[in-house]
Amino acid sequence: MSIHVIGVDAYALGWVGVELRDGAFGRAVLAATLYEIVAGSSGAAVIGVDIPLGMLPDRWRAADTLAADQLGPRRGSVFRVPPRAVWQEPDFASANRLCRELTGAGLSRQSWALRPKLLEANAIWERHPGLLFEAHPEVSFRTMAGEPLPHAKKTWSGQTRRRELLARNGIVLPDKLGPAGQAPPDDILDAAAVAWTAHRVATGAALSHPSPPEEENGSRIAIYY
């Protein structure tokens, strides 16, 4: 039986997804919403997403600290996810204030900018248990390489290395991706890395930060790789 998974990365105009069939590239897709990708997933066993899934009531998540600690020069690619109530605030100023009250530290504007996509992904995650899993591309690439990557994903050296790692793991990205080729190269590479992790989840090979995952209201909160 064929194993069909999708890896999805958020980008400026929406979401880009890379589908794998039995671990090999199938196609790449663009969508304005994650709902569209899930609806058109054609029975995917696992959908990996590069967006935080699950928040805690009063503290930072262990997953983010543990993942960052593994990434060396790429640790800045992981942001700490504040408590759930922070995301319910109507604007950055009030969210930042509540974050400081609950955790003793502020909220970055970069994190707050992800709020619409984060809330969309979490709504789907809660509605379809066992379908969506959180992955972080840099953690996935670090696992493939066996060490943190020295070059950032937007550099020529960084993109060449990431494409080599994917190919070594059976994911050969074609030069022509159709409409998905309009997405930035680093977002396509990220989606492919998340798809690699989704395949590992589907086959029972994935590991997680933390291990075992934190649990909150019956949900398991972790970054898989």
C-alpha positions as CSV (number, residue, x, y, z in Angstrom):
1,M,0.0,0.0,0.0
2,S,1.4,3.4,-1.0
3,I,2.3,5.8,1.8
4,H,1.1,9.3,0.9
5,V,2.1,12.3,3.0
6,I,2.3,16.1,2.6
7,G,4.7,18.6,4.0
8,V,3.4,22.2,4.3
9,D,5.2,25.5,4.9
10,A,3.6,28.9,5.4
11,Y,4.9,31.7,3.1
12,A,3.9,35.3,2.5
13,L,1.0,34.6,0.1
14,G,-0.4,31.4,1.8
15,W,0.9,27.9,2.0
16,V,3.2,25.7,-0.2
17,G,3.0,21.9,0.0
18,V,5.2,19.1,-1.2
19,E,3.5,15.6,-1.6
20,L,5.5,12.4,-1.3
21,R,4.5,9.0,-2.5
22,D,6.4,6.2,-0.7
23,G,9.0,8.8,0.2
24,A,9.6,10.1,-3.3
25,F,8.5,13.5,-4.7
26,G,4.9,13.5,-6.1
27,R,4.0,17.1,-6.7
28,A,4.1,20.6,-5.2
29,V,1.0,22.7,-4.6
30,L,0.2,26.3,-3.6
31,A,-2.9,27.3,-1.7
32,A,-4.2,30.5,0.0
33,T,-5.3,28.5,3.1
34,L,-4.2,25.3,4.8
35,Y,-7.9,24.2,4.6
36,E,-7.5,24.0,0.9
37,I,-4.5,21.7,1.1
38,V,-6.1,19.5,3.7
39,A,-9.3,19.3,1.6
40,G,-7.3,18.3,-1.5
41,S,-5.0,15.9,0.3
42,S,-6.6,12.8,-1.3
43,G,-6.3,10.6,1.7
44,A,-2.9,11.6,2.9
45,A,-1.9,9.5,6.0
46,V,0.0,12.4,7.6
47,I,0.3,16.2,6.9
48,G,3.3,17.8,8.4
49,V,3.2,21.5,9.0
50,D,5.9,24.0,9.8
51,I,3.7,26.0,12.3
52,P,3.3,25.5,16.0
53,L,0.5,23.0,17.0
54,G,-0.6,23.2,20.5
55,M,-0.1,25.9,23.2
56,L,0.2,25.5,27.0
57,P,-2.0,27.5,29.4
58,D,0.7,29.4,31.4
59,R,4.2,28.8,30.1
60,W,6.5,28.4,27.1
61,R,6.6,25.0,25.3
62,A,9.5,22.6,25.9
63,A,9.5,21.6,22.2
64,D,10.9,25.0,21.1
65,T,13.7,25.2,23.6
66,L,14.8,21.6,22.9
67,A,14.7,22.1,19.1
68,A,16.7,25.3,19.2
69,D,19.3,23.7,21.4
70,Q,20.0,21.2,18.6
71,L,20.5,23.8,15.8
72,G,23.7,25.6,16.6
73,P,23.9,28.6,14.2
74,R,20.4,28.0,13.0
75,R,18.8,28.2,16.5
76,G,17.3,31.6,15.6
77,S,14.9,29.8,13.2
78,V,12.9,28.5,16.2
79,F,10.7,30.9,18.0
80,R,9.3,30.2,21.5
81,V,5.5,29.8,21.5
82,P,3.7,31.7,24.2
83,P,0.7,30.5,26.2
84,R,-2.6,30.0,24.6
85,A,-4.3,33.1,26.0
86,V,-1.7,35.3,24.4
87,W,-3.0,34.3,20.9
88,Q,-6.5,35.3,21.8
89,E,-5.6,39.0,22.4
90,P,-6.9,41.4,19.7
91,D,-3.6,43.2,19.0
92,F,0.2,43.0,19.4
93,A,0.4,45.5,22.3
94,S,-2.1,43.6,24.5
95,A,-0.6,40.2,23.5
96,N,2.9,41.4,24.4
97,R,1.7,42.7,27.7
98,L,-0.1,39.4,28.6
99,C,2.9,37.4,27.5
100,R,5.1,39.3,29.9
101,E,2.6,38.8,32.7
102,L,2.4,35.1,32.2
103,T,6.0,34.3,31.3
104,G,8.2,37.2,32.3
105,A,9.3,37.7,28.7
106,G,7.8,39.6,25.8
107,L,6.4,38.4,22.4
108,S,8.2,39.1,19.2
109,R,6.4,40.8,16.3
110,Q,7.6,38.1,14.0
111,S,5.8,35.5,16.2
112,W,2.6,37.6,16.3
113,A,2.7,38.0,12.5
114,L,2.1,34.2,12.3
115,R,-1.1,34.4,14.4
116,P,-3.7,34.0,11.5
117,K,-1.9,30.9,10.1
118,L,-1.2,29.5,13.6
119,L,-4.9,29.8,14.6
120,E,-6.0,28.2,11.3
121,A,-3.6,25.3,11.6
122,N,-4.6,24.7,15.3
123,A,-8.3,24.7,14.4
124,I,-7.6,21.9,11.8
125,W,-5.3,20.0,14.2
126,E,-8.0,20.0,16.9
127,R,-10.7,19.0,14.4
128,H,-8.8,16.1,12.8
129,P,-6.8,14.3,15.5
130,G,-3.9,12.3,14.2
131,L,-3.7,14.0,10.8
132,L,-1.5,17.0,11.4
133,F,1.9,16.9,13.0
134,E,4.3,19.7,13.7
135,A,7.7,19.6,12.2
136,H,10.5,22.2,11.9
137,P,12.5,22.2,8.6
138,E,15.8,23.0,10.2
139,V,15.4,20.2,12.7
140,S,14.6,17.9,9.8
141,F,17.6,19.0,7.8
142,R,19.8,18.7,10.9
143,T,18.7,15.1,11.3
144,M,19.4,14.3,7.7
145,A,22.9,15.9,7.9
146,G,23.8,14.6,11.4
147,E,24.8,18.1,12.4
148,P,23.5,21.7,12.3
149,L,23.7,23.3,8.8
150,P,26.3,26.1,8.7
151,H,24.7,28.2,6.0
152,A,21.3,29.9,6.2
153,K,18.5,28.7,4.0
154,K,18.3,31.8,1.8
155,T,22.0,31.6,0.7
156,W,23.1,29.7,-2.4
157,S,25.3,27.4,-0.3
158,G,22.5,26.8,2.1
159,Q,20.0,25.9,-0.6
160,T,22.4,23.7,-2.5
161,R,23.1,21.8,0.7
162,R,19.5,21.4,1.6
163,R,18.6,20.1,-1.9
164,E,21.5,17.6,-1.7
165,L,20.2,16.3,1.6
166,L,16.7,15.9,0.3
167,A,18.0,14.0,-2.8
168,R,20.2,11.8,-0.6
169,N,17.0,10.8,1.2
170,G,15.1,10.0,-2.0
171,I,13.3,13.4,-2.5
172,V,14.5,14.8,-5.8
173,L,12.9,18.1,-6.5
174,P,12.4,18.8,-10.2
175,D,13.4,22.1,-11.7
176,K,9.9,22.8,-12.9
177,L,7.2,22.7,-10.3
178,G,4.3,24.2,-12.2
179,P,2.4,27.0,-10.3
180,A,4.2,26.1,-7.1
181,G,7.4,27.3,-8.6
182,Q,6.3,30.8,-7.9
183,A,6.9,30.2,-4.2
184,P,10.3,31.2,-2.8
185,P,13.0,28.4,-3.1
186,D,13.6,28.2,0.7
187,D,9.9,27.7,1.4
188,I,9.7,24.8,-1.1
189,L,12.8,23.3,0.4
190,D,11.3,23.7,3.9
191,A,8.0,22.0,2.7
192,A,10.0,19.1,1.3
193,A,11.9,18.7,4.6
194,V,8.6,18.7,6.5
195,A,7.3,16.1,4.1
196,W,10.3,13.9,4.9
197,T,9.4,14.1,8.5
198,A,5.8,13.4,7.7
199,H,6.9,10.2,6.0
200,R,8.9,9.3,9.1
201,V,5.8,9.8,11.2
202,A,3.7,7.7,8.9
203,T,6.2,4.8,9.0
204,G,6.8,5.0,12.8
205,A,10.4,6.2,12.4
206,A,10.0,9.8,13.7
207,L,11.4,11.1,16.9
208,S,10.2,14.2,18.8
209,H,11.2,17.1,21.0
210,P,10.4,16.5,23.8
211,S,10.2,12.7,24.1
212,P,7.6,11.9,25.2
213,P,5.6,14.9,24.0
214,E,4.0,17.3,26.5
215,E,0.3,16.7,27.0
216,E,-2.4,19.3,27.4
217,N,-6.1,18.4,27.4
218,G,-5.4,15.1,25.7
219,S,-3.3,16.6,22.9
220,R,0.4,15.8,22.4
221,I,2.6,18.8,21.9
222,A,6.0,18.2,20.2
223,I,8.2,19.0,17.2
224,Y,8.7,15.8,15.2
225,Y,11.7,15.0,13.1
